[in-house]
Amino acid sequence: MKKYLFILLMLFTLPFREGTGLGLYAAITTEQEQQFKYYWYAARQAIEEERYADAYVLLEFCHALNPDDASTVQFLGLMYQAMGQDEKAMDYFEQAYKLAPNDYWRSYLDTRKRQFLEQGNWEMVLKTQDEIDRHQPYDGYSAYLRYTIYAAQKKYKKAFAALDKYLEKDPDNLRFLMLRLELMEQTKTKQKDLYAMYERILEIDPYNLSTLNNYAYHLATHKGDLQKAERMSAITIREEPNNPVYLDTYAWILYKQGQNDLALFFLARAWDCAFDDRTKEEIANHIKQVKSKK
């Protein structure tokens, strides 16, 4: 307590530096305004120096002088957040948000969203993100968050809508085009539309190996153009000669072309390069099928 009293006494000996306060004093007298400014400036200094106990006392004085000053309430929230007291921080962030929603929405809404994410409360995460989007333009983070939640819930129309809304703003964004392609592959999109998306991505990035591989494999397994499939697959194994998935795709295309011996050669290489059981199992099934046709 003696330390706090010393700080308060020192405040009255400090010259006030204009411009340090925020000027939100309409509801208080001139004398109170001067007191507010002194406390405010000292509190800011204490926060910058991580003297949070001192800052708390000073900010509470500011809050008592002007309870409707959103900046004071916001700083109290930030102070508690820095000390790891998230529940108290959240209370102050909410108060600041109610007092000045256009100025202090981010701390409150981002903290609330993080809490709901930790709880796995996806409905409230999305509702909070809706509120955030009313304060700022729809961005990639919002799109990706919505896509992730909706895809996990198998609400595919909403997942597509989240991606498409962002792609309207940035139609050549490769990351979001790849996410859309992945969703199309999962949902058994019409072959024509799927191939158009493969082509769209390869137009932007001709050496996108995962797209080349998946496109080639889809052609091979759906009675497509095997020569085109082989050309694309050859690029992938040239760039990554020890990738078991790419080797397996190339072997399967060769098998579909009737080149069984060569297919077995690449399947053997794929097996040697594979590390996980799932990949080995798929390669083993392909080897069995090719051998059964010899």
LONU-106054 format. One line per field, with one value per residue (C-alpha): residue number from 1; residue in three letters; y, z, x. Coordinates in Angstrom, 1 decimal, always signed. Last residue first. Example, Ala and Ser with C-alpha at 12.3 -4.5 7.8 and 13.67 -1.06 7.14 Angstrom:
REM residues 2
k <- c(2, 1)
r <- c(Ser, Ala)
Y <- c(-1.1, -4.5)
Z <- c(+7.1, +7.8)
X <- c(+13.7, +12.3)
***
This chain:
REM residues 294
k <- c(294, 293, 292, 291, 290, 289, 288, 287, 286, 285, 284, 283, 282, 281, 280, 279, 278, 277, 276, 275, 274, 273, 272, 271, 270, 269, 268, 267, 266, 265, 264, 263, 262, 261, 260, 259, 258, 257, 256, 255, 254, 253, 252, 251, 250, 249, 248, 247, 246, 245, 244, 243, 242, 241, 240, 239, 238, 237, 236, 235, 234, 233, 232, 231, 230, 229, 228, 227, 226, 225, 224, 223, 222, 221, 220, 219, 218, 217, 216, 215, 214, 213, 212, 211, 210, 209, 208, 207, 206, 205, 204, 203, 202, 201, 200, 199, 198, 197, 196, 195, 194, 193, 192, 191, 190, 189, 188, 187, 186, 185, 184, 183, 182, 181, 180, 179, 178, 177, 176, 175, 174, 173, 172, 171, 170, 169, 168, 167, 166, 165, 164, 163, 162, 161, 160, 159, 158, 157, 156, 155, 154, 153, 152, 151, 150, 149, 148, 147, 146, 145, 144, 143, 142, 141, 140, 139, 138, 137, 136, 135, 134, 133, 132, 131, 130, 129, 128, 127, 126, 125, 124, 123, 122, 121, 120, 119, 118, 117, 116, 115, 114, 113, 112, 111, 110, 109, 108, 107, 106, 105, 104, 103, 102, 101, 100, 99, 98, 97, 96, 95, 94, 93, 92, 91, 90, 89, 88, 87, 86, 85, 84, 83, 82, 81, 80, 79, 78, 77, 76, 75, 74, 73, 72, 71, 70, 69, 68, 67, 66, 65, 64, 63, 62, 61, 60, 59, 58, 57, 56, 55, 54, 53, 52, 51, 50, 49, 48, 47, 46, 45, 44, 43, 42, 41, 40, 39, 38, 37, 36, 35, 34, 33, 32, 31, 30, 29, 28, 27, 26, 25, 24, 23, 22, 21, 20, 19, 18, 17, 16, 15, 14, 13, 12, 11, 10, 9, 8, 7, 6, 5, 4, 3, 2, 1)
r <- c(Lys, Lys, Ser, Lys, Val, Gln, Lys, Ile, His, Asn, Ala, Ile, Glu, Glu, Lys, Thr, Arg, Asp, Asp, Phe, Ala, Cys, Asp, Trp, Ala, Arg, Ala, Leu, Phe, Phe, Leu, Ala, Leu, Asp, Asn, Gln, Gly, Gln, Lys, Tyr, Leu, Ile, Trp, Ala, Tyr, Thr, Asp, Leu, Tyr, Val, Pro, Asn, Asn, Pro, Glu, Glu, Arg, Ile, Thr, Ile, Ala, Ser, Met, Arg, Glu, Ala, Lys, Gln, Leu, Asp, Gly, Lys, His, Thr, Ala, Leu, His, Tyr, Ala, Tyr, Asn, Asn, Leu, Thr, Ser, Leu, Asn, Tyr, Pro, Asp, Ile, Glu, Leu, Ile, Arg, Glu, Tyr, Met, Ala, Tyr, Leu, Asp, Lys, Gln, Lys, Thr, Lys, Thr, Gln, Glu, Met, Leu, Glu, Leu, Arg, Leu, Met, Leu, Phe, Arg, Leu, Asn, Asp, Pro, Asp, Lys, Glu, Leu, Tyr, Lys, Asp, Leu, Ala, Ala, Phe, Ala, Lys, Lys, Tyr, Lys, Lys, Gln, Ala, Ala, Tyr, Ile, Thr, Tyr, Arg, Leu, Tyr, Ala, Ser, Tyr, Gly, Asp, Tyr, Pro, Gln, His, Arg, Asp, Ile, Glu, Asp, Gln, Thr, Lys, Leu, Val, Met, Glu, Trp, Asn, Gly, Gln, Glu, Leu, Phe, Gln, Arg, Lys, Arg, Thr, Asp, Leu, Tyr, Ser, Arg, Trp, Tyr, Asp, Asn, Pro, Ala, Leu, Lys, Tyr, Ala, Gln, Glu, Phe, Tyr, Asp, Met, Ala, Lys, Glu, Asp, Gln, Gly, Met, Ala, Gln, Tyr, Met, Leu, Gly, Leu, Phe, Gln, Val, Thr, Ser, Ala, Asp, Asp, Pro, Asn, Leu, Ala, His, Cys, Phe, Glu, Leu, Leu, Val, Tyr, Ala, Asp, Ala, Tyr, Arg, Glu, Glu, Glu, Ile, Ala, Gln, Arg, Ala, Ala, Tyr, Trp, Tyr, Tyr, Lys, Phe, Gln, Gln, Glu, Gln, Glu, Thr, Thr, Ile, Ala, Ala, Tyr, Leu, Gly, Leu, Gly, Thr, Gly, Glu, Arg, Phe, Pro, Leu, Thr, Phe, Leu, Met, Leu, Leu, Ile, Phe, Leu, Tyr, Lys, Lys, Met)
Y <- c(-61.6, -60.2, -61.5, -60.0, -56.5, -56.9, -58.2, -55.4, -52.9, -54.4, -54.3, -50.6, -49.8, -51.7, -50.1, -46.6, -47.5, -49.0, -45.9, -46.0, -46.4, -46.0, -49.8, -50.3, -47.5, -49.1, -52.4, -50.7, -49.1, -52.4, -54.0, -51.4, -52.0, -55.7, -54.9, -52.5, -53.0, -49.2, -49.5, -51.1, -48.2, -45.8, -47.9, -47.7, -43.9, -43.6, -45.9, -43.9, -40.7, -42.2, -43.8, -40.5, -41.5, -39.9, -36.6, -34.1, -36.8, -38.9, -36.0, -35.0, -38.6, -38.5, -35.6, -37.2, -40.6, -39.1, -37.3, -40.6, -42.3, -40.0, -41.0, -44.3, -43.3, -44.9, -43.6, -40.1, -39.9, -41.0, -38.3, -35.6, -36.7, -36.7, -33.5, -31.8, -33.1, -32.0, -28.4, -27.9, -26.0, -23.5, -21.0, -23.0, -26.2, -24.9, -24.2, -27.5, -29.4, -27.3, -28.0, -31.7, -31.7, -29.8, -32.3, -35.3, -34.2, -33.7, -36.8, -34.9, -35.7, -34.8, -31.5, -30.7, -31.2, -29.0, -26.3, -26.4, -26.3, -23.3, -21.7, -22.1, -21.1, -17.7, -16.9, -15.8, -13.4, -11.5, -14.0, -16.7, -15.5, -16.0, -19.3, -20.7, -20.1, -21.2, -24.5, -25.2, -24.2, -26.6, -29.3, -29.4, -32.5, -31.3, -31.4, -29.6, -26.9, -26.3, -26.1, -24.1, -21.5, -21.1, -20.9, -18.2, -16.2, -16.4, -15.5, -12.3, -10.9, -7.2, -5.9, -5.0, -7.0, -9.9, -10.0, -10.5, -13.4, -14.8, -14.7, -16.6, -19.1, -19.8, -20.0, -22.8, -24.5, -24.8, -26.9, -25.5, -24.3, -22.8, -21.1, -19.5, -18.3, -16.8, -14.8, -13.5, -12.5, -10.8, -8.8, -7.8, -7.0, -5.0, -2.1, +0.9, +0.2, -1.3, +1.7, +1.3, -2.2, -3.3, -1.7, -3.6, -6.9, -6.4, -5.7, -9.0, -10.9, -9.6, -10.9, -14.3, -14.3, -13.7, -14.5, -11.4, -9.9, -10.6, -8.8, -5.7, -5.9, -5.9, -2.9, -1.1, -1.7, -0.3, +2.8, +3.2, +2.8, +5.9, +5.5, +4.9, +8.4, +9.3, +5.8, +4.3, +6.6, +5.6, +2.0, +2.6, +3.9, +1.0, -1.6, +0.1, -0.3, -4.0, -4.3, -2.9, -4.3, -1.2, -0.4, -1.0, +1.3, +4.1, +3.7, +3.9, +7.1, +8.8, +7.8, +8.9, +12.3, +12.7, +11.7, +14.1, +16.9, +15.8, +15.7, +19.4, +20.2, +18.4, +15.1, +13.8, +15.1, +13.6, +11.3, +13.1, +10.1, +11.0, +11.2, +14.1, +16.8, +15.8, +16.5, +17.7, +15.2, +16.4, +15.4, +11.9, +11.5, +11.4, +8.6, +6.6, +7.0, +5.9, +2.8, +1.8, +2.4, +0.0)
Z <- c(-66.2, -65.1, -61.5, -61.1, -61.8, -59.2, -56.5, -57.1, -56.8, -53.6, -52.2, -53.2, -51.3, -48.2, -48.3, -48.4, -45.4, -43.5, -43.6, -44.8, -48.6, -50.6, -51.1, -52.0, -54.6, -56.2, -56.4, -57.9, -60.5, -61.6, -61.5, -63.9, -66.2, -66.3, -66.7, -69.6, -70.6, -70.8, -67.6, -65.9, -67.1, -65.5, -62.3, -62.2, -62.5, -59.7, -57.5, -58.2, -57.2, -54.0, -53.2, -53.6, -54.3, -57.7, -56.6, -59.6, -62.2, -60.4, -60.6, -64.2, -65.4, -63.8, -66.0, -69.2, -68.2, -67.5, -70.8, -72.6, -70.5, -71.5, -69.2, -68.4, -64.8, -62.9, -65.1, -65.5, -61.7, -61.2, -63.6, -62.0, -58.5, -59.5, -61.4, -58.6, -56.0, -58.1, -58.8, -61.7, -64.0, -61.2, -62.4, -65.4, -63.4, -60.8, -63.5, -65.3, -62.1, -61.4, -64.9, -64.4, -61.3, -63.0, -65.9, -63.5, -61.5, -57.9, -55.7, -52.4, -51.2, -54.6, -54.7, -51.2, -52.1, -55.2, -53.1, -50.7, -53.7, -55.0, -51.6, -51.5, -55.1, -54.7, -58.3, -57.8, -55.0, -54.1, -55.6, -54.2, -50.7, -51.2, -53.0, -50.0, -47.5, -50.0, -50.6, -46.9, -46.6, -49.3, -47.7, -44.3, -43.5, -39.9, -40.5, -43.8, -42.1, -39.4, -41.7, -44.4, -41.8, -40.3, -43.8, -45.0, -41.8, -42.0, -45.7, -45.2, -45.2, -44.6, -41.1, -38.3, -39.5, -40.1, -36.4, -35.6, -38.0, -36.5, -33.1, -34.5, -36.1, -32.9, -31.0, -33.3, -33.1, -29.3, -29.2, -25.8, -27.0, -30.1, -27.9, -25.8, -28.8, -30.3, -27.0, -27.1, -30.7, -30.1, -27.0, -28.2, -31.7, -30.9, -29.2, -31.5, -33.3, -30.3, -28.0, -24.6, -25.3, -26.5, -23.6, -21.2, -23.1, -23.0, -19.2, -18.5, -20.9, -19.0, -15.8, -17.3, -19.0, -15.9, -17.5, -16.2, -19.7, -20.1, -16.8, -18.1, -21.5, -19.8, -17.6, -20.7, -22.4, -19.5, -19.5, -23.3, -22.9, -20.7, -19.5, -15.8, -15.7, -12.4, -10.9, -14.1, -13.9, -10.2, -11.2, -13.9, -11.3, -9.0, -11.8, -13.2, -10.0, -9.8, -13.5, -13.3, -16.7, -17.7, -20.5, -18.2, -15.6, -18.2, -19.3, -15.8, -15.1, -18.2, -17.2, -13.6, -14.6, -17.3, -15.0, -12.4, -15.0, -16.2, -12.6, -12.2, -15.6, -14.7, -16.1, -18.8, -21.8, -20.8, -23.6, -24.7, -25.4, -23.0, -23.9, -26.3, -23.9, -21.5, -17.9, -15.7, -12.9, -9.3, -8.8, -10.0, -7.4, -4.6, -6.3, -6.8, -3.2, -2.1, -4.2, -2.7, +0.8, +0.0)
X <- c(-0.1, -3.4, -3.3, +0.2, -1.2, -4.0, -1.7, +0.8, -2.0, -3.2, +0.3, +0.6, -2.6, -1.4, +2.0, +0.4, -1.7, +1.1, +3.3, +6.9, +6.8, +10.0, +10.6, +6.9, +7.0, +10.1, +8.3, +5.3, +7.6, +9.0, +5.5, +4.2, +7.1, +6.1, +2.4, +2.6, -1.1, -1.9, -3.9, -0.9, +1.3, -1.2, -1.1, +2.7, +2.7, +0.2, +2.2, +5.4, +3.6, +2.3, +5.7, +7.6, +11.2, +11.6, +10.2, +10.6, +10.9, +8.3, +5.8, +6.5, +6.0, +2.5, +1.5, +2.7, +1.2, -2.2, -2.2, -1.4, -4.1, -6.9, -9.7, -11.3, -12.1, -9.2, -6.4, -7.9, -8.3, -4.8, -3.5, -5.5, -4.4, -0.7, -0.8, -2.6, -0.2, +2.7, +1.8, +4.1, +1.8, +0.8, -1.8, -3.0, -2.5, -5.0, -7.6, -7.0, -7.6, -10.7, -12.1, -11.4, -13.5, -16.4, -16.5, -16.2, -19.2, -18.3, -17.8, -17.9, -14.4, -12.7, -14.7, -13.6, -10.0, -10.4, -11.9, -9.0, -6.6, -8.4, -8.2, -4.4, -3.9, -5.6, -6.3, -10.0, -9.2, -12.3, -14.8, -12.5, -13.4, -17.1, -16.4, -14.5, -17.3, -20.0, -18.2, -18.1, -21.8, -22.7, -20.5, -22.1, -20.1, -19.5, -15.8, -16.3, -18.4, -15.8, -12.8, -14.6, -15.8, -12.3, -10.8, -13.2, -12.8, -9.0, -9.0, -11.0, -14.5, -14.1, -14.0, -16.5, -19.5, -17.1, -16.2, -19.9, -20.2, -17.0, -18.7, -21.7, -19.3, -17.4, -20.7, -21.9, -18.5, -18.4, -15.2, -14.4, -11.0, -12.6, -15.3, -12.6, -10.7, -13.8, -14.4, -10.9, -11.1, -14.5, -13.4, -10.0, -11.2, -14.4, -12.8, -13.2, -16.4, -18.1, -17.4, -19.2, -20.4, -17.0, -15.3, -17.6, -16.9, -13.2, -13.4, -15.3, -12.9, -9.9, -11.4, -11.9, -8.4, -6.3, -3.0, -1.2, -1.1, -4.8, -5.5, -3.6, -5.3, -8.7, -7.8, -6.6, -9.9, -11.8, -9.7, -10.2, -13.9, -14.3, -17.9, -16.9, -15.1, -13.6, -14.0, -12.5, -9.5, -9.0, -9.3, -6.7, -4.2, -4.7, -4.4, -1.3, +0.5, -0.3, +0.6, +4.1, +5.0, +7.0, +4.7, +1.7, +3.2, +3.7, +0.1, -1.1, +1.0, -0.6, -4.1, -3.7, -2.5, -5.1, -8.0, -6.9, -6.9, -10.3, -11.6, -10.7, -12.3, -15.5, -16.5, -19.0, -17.2, -13.9, -12.9, -9.7, -7.6, -4.7, -1.1, -1.5, -0.4, +2.3, +1.2, +4.0, +4.7, +4.5, +0.9, +1.6, +4.4, +1.8, -0.1, +3.1, +4.1, +0.6, +0.8, +4.2, +2.9, +0.0)
***
